[in-house]
Amino acid sequence: MTGGPPIPIQESKRLAALSELCLFESQGDVELDAMVNMAARAFKVPICLVSIVSSRQQWFKARAGLAAASTSRDVSFCAYTILQKQPLEIPDATCDPRFLGNPLVTGEPGIRYYCGAPLITEEGLAIGSLCLIDTVGRPAMSESDKSMLVGFADLVMKILTGIRLRNFVDQPTGLMNRMRLHCDVEDRLAQQGELTLLVVDIMTATQLSGVVTALGYNFAHDLILSVKDLIVGQLCGARQLYKISPTRFGFVLPEEVDIDSACAGLVQALTPPVECHGVPVTLDAGIGVLPISRGPDHDLDWLRVVVSAADQARRTSRRWAFYEPKVDAAQRRALILLGSLSQALASTDQLHLVYQPKVDLQSGECRSVEALLRWDHPQLGPVSPAEFIPLAEKTALITDISFWVLTSVIQYLKRCPVEGLAVSMNITARDLENPLFMDRLLEAMAYHQIEPTRIELEFTEGVLIEQPDMVDQQLQRARRVGIGIAIDDFGTGYSNWAYLSRIPATMVKLDKTLVQKVSASTKDALLVKTLIELAGKLGYQVAAEGIETPQMLAQVKAWGCAQGQGFYLARPMSEAAFERWHAQLRPQQSWAGGMLD
C-alpha cells in the first residue's frame, strides 16, 4: 500500500458541508438501513455501506454485512471515491497498487471487489459514498449497473438531507434547532476549547399560552418570527441563530464581541412592544450568558444552566445574567427533591407527622392539634415542608402527598388515646379543585368510624380567590357532615370580606406575622384588633398563630382570640410526646411558664 489517499482540493468546504449536515451525532435511520440492504440484494454483494468521510475517519451511517462502524481515513477506499464525480470501481484490490497492502484487504473484511458512488451535495461536494464490497474479485460493472448505483447514491443523499431537515431544523422558523446547537457547541469545544453561549428567553410559557389563547396559533407563530428578525438584526449576520424551544433562541458569541455590548443591544431591541398584525405585544425577555470550556466542568448540563440563567435574568433590572452556581445548586436540589418524593411516599421511614397543640385561651385546655408533615430525606436530612410542598404543588405529586397525610391523620385518630381530640390538616388549592380529595376523606371517616367533628381542614385565604365556585362546593360538602373549616394565614392575602362572609368556615387563624407585630406599634396593634373584631362579627372563631411571648399571649387573649398556637405554648412534637404533654396539661393554668416540657 502506498501513502494515504490524497486530500481533495476543496477539503475545507467539503468538511463545512459535512458539518452542515450534522450527520455524526445523529442516530441510525431506518430508510438508510433499508437502502443498503436493498442495494446489497440488487447487486448481489455481501457488504453495502453508506460511508461518510470526515477529516480523520470514515464511518458508516448505514451498513449491511459488516460489523465495524468506522475505520481510519488513511485506509479508506471511499477517501479515493470522494476525489471524483463518477463511481470508483476496483475489480480486484490485490491487483491495485493503492490497496494491495491495505489492512482491509490483507485482514478483515478481506476486500477484493469495491465499487463506490460518491455522495454529492447540491454544491458539488462529495461527503462520502454508497459502496459495494465483495470478498472475491468481480468483473467490471456494466454502464447500466453503474447508472443504477448512482441512482441509489442520489436517493441516499436525499435521505441524508431529509435527516437534517427532520432532526436539526426548526420547521416553523427555518432556524437550526436545539439538537444542532448541541452538535455545534461540542464541535466548537473540540476545535477551540472554549466559547460563550447566549440564550434569549423572550417570554414565559404561561405568557405564550396566553397569546395563543387570546389571539390564536397563527398570530403567535408570526410574533415569534418577528422576534426572530429582531434578534437576527442584532447579530448582523455574523452568528448562527438557533431555536431551542418555543420561547427561546440561542447563539454562540464570537470571541471579538463584547458580552456587555451584545446583551445591552439585545435588551434594547426587545424592550419596546413588538408589533404583530397591528397588535403591540410586550415581551418579558431574559438573557442567559454561559462561558463554556473543556475541562473539569465540561460535564455540566450547559443548556439547562444557561436557560436557568435566562429565566433568572428576567427578574433583574438589566435583563441579562451569567450562570450562577449557587442558583443552579438550589434548582438542582429542587429537582432532587421532586425526584425523591415518590420514593418517600412509598417508604415507611421518610415521611411522618408531628402535632402542634392548639390551646383554648380561656380554659387552658387543648382540644385539637395541627398535623404538620415532616420529611427526613435519606441523603439530605430533614427537609422543610416550606421547601418541598411548593415544589410538589407544581406536579401531580401534591395529590399523593395530601392523600398520604389524610390517611395518616385518620389512622392516628383511630388509635389516639386523647378522648375527643380533633386534628386539623393543611390542604392545597388542588385538593379543593376537584371532588377526589373530599370523596376519599368522607369514605375514610365512614370506614374507620371517625366523627367528622374530629377533623378540621386548613387552607390559605389565597385559595379562595382562584377557584371560588369549586372551593365553595367542596367546603359545603365538608360542613354538611360537620367537618371544621379554618382559613389559615389570615390577614396576609386578599382579605376579601364580602367573599369570606359566604365561605362556610368555622375559624380564621391570624398569621403569625400579624400576631408578632402587636407590640411593634400602635397602628399594627389596631390592625390586628380590628381583624379579630371583624372576624368575630362574621361568626368566625379566631385563633392566633405564632405566639412566642407572654405579652403576645395576653394581648390576643384580651382581644377575644378563642385559640392560640405557637412556640410559647407548645412546639410541634411526635404523637408520643404530645400524649405525654397532654397528660401533664392542667386547665386554667396561667401559661406563665410557657411551654410544658
Secondary structure, 3 states (H helix, E strand, C coil): CCCCCCCCCCHHHHHHHHHHHCCCCCCCCHHHHHHHHHHHHHHCCCEEEEEEECCCEEEEEEEECCCCCEEEHHHCCHHHHCCCCCCEEECCHHHCCCCCCCHHHHCCCCCCEEEEEEEECCCCCEEEEEEEEECCCCCCCCHHHHHHHHHHHHHHHHHHHHHHHHHHECCCCCCEEHHHHHHHHHHHHHHHCEEEEEEEECCCHHHHHHHHHHHCHHHHHHHHHHHHHHHHHHHCCCCCCEEEECCEEEEEECCCCCHHHHHHHHHHHHCCCEEECCEEECCCCEEEEEEEECCCCCCCCHHHHHHHHHHHHCCCCCCEEECCHHHHHHHHHHHHHHHHHHHHHHCCCCEEEEEEEEEECCCCCEEEEEEEEEEEECCCEEECHHHHHHHHCCCCHHHHHHHHHHHHHHHHHHHCCCCCCEEEEECCHHHHCCCHHHHHHHHHHHHHCCCHHHEEEEEECHHHHHCHHHHHHHHHHHHHHCCEEEEEEECCCCCCHHHHCCCCCCEEEECHHHHCCCCCCHHHHHHHHHHHHHHHHCCCEEEECCCCCHHHHHHHHHCCCCEECCCCCCCCECHHHHHHHHHHCCCCCCCCCCCCC
